[in-house]
Amino acid sequence: MLLFRWAMLMLLLAAAVCFVFYAGTGQVRFKRYGLVTLKWTLIAAFAFFAILILERLG
């Protein structure tokens, strides 16, 4: 559980850094990296919480 929290924090931080690089340089590739990282982080988080909910129900 603690490992998952740290992984989510680091991935969100990486997405934020990509957006800061995009704001600083204006290069679209950093915006794309940030959005892709954010998308997969949110998908992983939703899957993790869905598994937790299913475990509590069963």
Secondary structure by P-SEA (a helix, b strand, c coil): caaaaaaaaaaaaaaaaaaaaaaacccaaaaaaaaaaaaaaaaaaaaaaaaaaaaaac
